[in-house]
């Protein structure tokens, strides 16, 4: 008997994005088996016009009204494409759009979630499937995910970066949620990780059912929430060891939902909720998932799974959500570890090892420092607790201060600070003071942290 074809369901959320059609063209052209692709696109448009797709060379198959939404169905170089056209004022954020698209999953073998501004390597579909299948000796539910390297369509020949990266912890947000960054990776095989990037997730098709996008999550915090939910449903994340696709970052001139879903748009009746209102709802849900919310909400089917716990997820990634603390390896300059499979410390040992990272851009008025900015030898930045205990301090050179001062023409400038401490005390005050080797300490400036 012939083996069942390995089909791929591709989930794309596209918000008024001119890169959508070039992305589709590149994806389908570079695929080894385009006839095995089913691409579902939540197309958040300004002017509904299906001719945009037919003029690009797609063949219109039919139009249907299902799941309370109008859908257009196309064929393009044998790939099946489902477009769900929705006016951008109806958008409720990236995860909502991904949720809309994944309703058209039809039991395909694999699932791929990407953004609508990507480029692909030759035979990307074959390579993703091969890598995932090879990982089954290590995990029953492997997932490929990371931030893809960058491309820029505005540069001749679409210059693309040629290095890989893996996801790492960057800092805690003001809501206490881990925010992610990336660091270069050079490895001969996929590397086990802990985090998921919303712009590239490749897994078995079951992932769409098990770890469905929560339509009430707006944007920020999406990735750490999905990583935790995937882990608790038994999935293991790996960073690919080879480039499979590229992503267009920045997009400074691109349309963004937070530029459209404003207070003015709500006042005029164009939208029901402004973007920051949806963002507040979203973060409350994510804080509920991690046990941080004083008034938790019902997450319905978008909570943690039953195979592993959030507690185990914390120990795996070396992060304590409630304490806003991490293991030293998580922020170490050398390893920046994201995976601690062999460490099972008891609670006392865990607490003893934790450190508490604090990050903030301290904003200063130029008028407050302009006298000392040229005379001081260095600057003291001290972080103090509610009991006036010095939690940590940092020495900023005159060159660093002067550079930050001159970096903007504004009346204010900022100095980024990162503190790590073993004291479980919340910082409440920061004091800044210049030091001149001839005249000593200058005036002390104090701010709320």
Protein Blocks (a to p, Z undefined) as FASTA:
>chain_A
ZZdddddddddddehiaklmmmmmmmmmmpmblmlpccddddddfbdcfklmmmnopacf
bdcdeehiacddddeehiacddddddfklpgbjklmmmmmmmmgghiabdcdddfbdcdd
ehklmmmmmmmmmmmmmocbdcdddddddddfkbghiiacfbdcddddfbdcfkopacdd
ddddddfbdcddfbdcfkbccddfklmmmmgccfkbfkgoklmmmmmmmmmnopacdddf
bdfbdcdehjlmbccfklmmcfklmmnopambdfklmmmmmmmmmmmmnopafbacdekj
mmccfkbcfklmmmmnopafklopacfklmgmklopabdfkbccdfklmmmmpccddddd
ddddfklmmmmmmmpmbdcdddddfkopafbdcdddfklmmmmmmmpcbfbdcddddddd
fbdcddfbdcdddddfklopaddddddZZ
